[in-house]
Amino acid sequence: MRMTMKDLLYGALLTALAILIPLAFKGWLQVAIPPFSATLASHLPSMLAMTISPWAAVLVGLGSSFGFLVTLTPVVAARALTHALFGAIGARLYQKNLELWQILLITLPIHALSESVIVMLFGFDLRQALLIIGLGTALHHVADSAITLAIYGSLRKAGVPLGVRRKRLVRNI
């Protein structure tokens, strides 16, 4: 599947936002319960990118990782790299006509578990990885999902054409 110019434009704008959020909100909308940290709304660009295309979601996930690499630590940047994974999976589900709220629910365990695995590669033990990082990520995913659904609903009401590439269901008669 090819990326259209519109997909690239929306993906680039959301990537810029994914880089900007950690820069602008550093120390302000961040929660740190070591070894866990979370920046409110940092998943918003990745979650919105799922409504565009898998390529856009991967691009935004990479941008998110870069933003956190610049502002925080390589561990946080590696955790943010998982945004590309759950974003791409969510985008494929969106193309199959699942609702965004369903996709956000399905991608929650993928997101939380992938961040848990990432931190274990950096020497975190299983308890820290699952209880602190995994549970913290799940709660953060839920909070950012609520923000994303509110923004998504507003964009749809405003006529912004997100999700234009969704496959149509065809019935055989």
Rosetta blueprint (number, residue, H / E / L):
1 M L
2 R L
3 M L
4 T L
5 M H
6 K H
7 D H
8 L H
9 L H
10 Y H
11 G H
12 A H
13 L H
14 L H
15 T H
16 A H
17 L H
18 A H
19 I H
20 L H
21 I H
22 P H
23 L H
24 A H
25 F H
26 K L
27 G L
28 W L
29 L L
30 Q E
31 V E
32 A E
33 I E
34 P L
35 P L
36 F E
37 S E
38 A E
39 T E
40 L L
41 A L
42 S L
43 H L
44 L H
45 P H
46 S H
47 M H
48 L H
49 A H
50 M L
51 T L
52 I L
53 S L
54 P H
55 W H
56 A H
57 A H
58 V H
59 L H
60 V H
61 G H
62 L H
63 G H
64 S H
65 S H
66 F H
67 G H
68 F H
69 L H
70 V H
71 T H
72 L L
73 T L
74 P H
75 V H
76 V H
77 A H
78 A H
79 R H
80 A H
81 L H
82 T H
83 H H
84 A H
85 L H
86 F H
87 G H
88 A H
89 I H
90 G H
91 A H
92 R H
93 L H
94 Y H
95 Q H
96 K L
97 N L
98 L L
99 E L
100 L H
101 W H
102 Q H
103 I H
104 L H
105 L H
106 I H
107 T H
108 L H
109 P H
110 I H
111 H H
112 A H
113 L H
114 S H
115 E H
116 S H
117 V H
118 I H
119 V H
120 M H
121 L H
122 F L
123 G L
124 F L
125 D L
126 L H
127 R H
128 Q H
129 A H
130 L H
131 L H
132 I H
133 I H
134 G H
135 L H
136 G H
137 T H
138 A H
139 L H
140 H H
141 H H
142 V H
143 A H
144 D H
145 S H
146 A H
147 I H
148 T H
149 L H
150 A H
151 I H
152 Y H
153 G H
154 S H
155 L H
156 R H
157 K H
158 A L
159 G L
160 V L
161 P L
162 L L
163 G L
164 V L
165 R L
166 R L
167 K L
168 R L
169 L L
170 V L
171 R L
172 N L
173 I L
